[in-house]
Amino acid sequence: MPLQTSGQITLINIKNELGGTVPHDLGEYRGTEGIGGTLPTGEIAMSDFYGQGLHSFSHLGSIDDTIDMIMSGTVNGGSLTSNDVLIVLGTHEAYSGTAAYTANGVALNARLTVTPVQSNIQYGGLFIGTKNVSGVLVGDTTLTIAQTTNPGSGQSFRAGAAMFRLENGSGAFAIRETTSNTVNGGSQQGGSVSITPTVSSNEHVFICGHASQGDNTTSTLSASNGTLTRYEGVSEPQGSGEFAVLTGATNPTITLTSTETSSSSQGLAVACMVIGYPA
């Protein structure tokens, strides 16, 4: 979170928020562009850091549920600037094929893709992608998720995604870790799946989870510490998707728990991307 706007501020406070290299001094932050504006390139003082920070995110919107081969939605038009990074968490499920994610026709960088369950009746997937904002991505942004293989007559494609703006993130963020875990179908009904990424309290963790199959599926994301903010996911008869951002956590255990009360088998998957500061 950004530094305070008044009162005593220390070099340790600044280092914890803005990162940097050892030994730390104010001079290494000259000209840094943050959410509080650009720091001076000449003489610099502690007071210049009031309200300053590099990492701040906002949820631009979510799209969910479809029965078509292609789904799209425009989120928070006009909000993106060329200094931002676009982050997309996605979950999709169909009887065959995979999904391609684009924003305004531009492919996102696939940071992590997961296929949680592959049986003769059910395919599902998770996606975490990023893209530095420039050109056609500035302003209105239309997210499209397209099925790459036709699942066949009478079969459907369900998907959803949450889109985030990492403000002033371009050139000022690093992906520290991506990790995932899955439990495949078989006789699995309900249950949970967990991951424990290496996280510092000043980093953001973007999380998506997927519970496949089942007509009565409900699923919940949780974390052992930190503040978890959940966003709208997919809620369909053939599966449940969850999205969240975790802040203020230290090496948390992140768990997707599902309750499946029908006789159908179920696959579970949870994945995350840890965003920190450049080395």
Secondary structure as UniProt FT lines:
FT   HELIX           11..18
FT   HELIX           26..29
FT   TURN            30..31
FT   STRAND          33..34
FT   TURN            35..36
FT   STRAND          37..38
FT   HELIX           46..49
FT   TURN            50..51
FT   STRAND          56..64
FT   STRAND          70..80
FT   TURN            82..83
FT   STRAND          85..94
FT   STRAND          99..103
FT   TURN            104..105
FT   STRAND          106..107
FT   STRAND          109..114
FT   STRAND          123..132
FT   HELIX           135..137
FT   STRAND          139..147
FT   TURN            153..154
FT   STRAND          157..167
FT   TURN            170..171
FT   STRAND          174..183
FT   TURN            186..187
FT   STRAND          191..195
FT   TURN            201..202
FT   STRAND          204..212
FT   TURN            215..216
FT   STRAND          218..223
FT   STRAND          227..231
FT   STRAND          235..236
FT   TURN            237..238
FT   STRAND          239..247
FT   STRAND          254..259
FT   STRAND          268..276
//
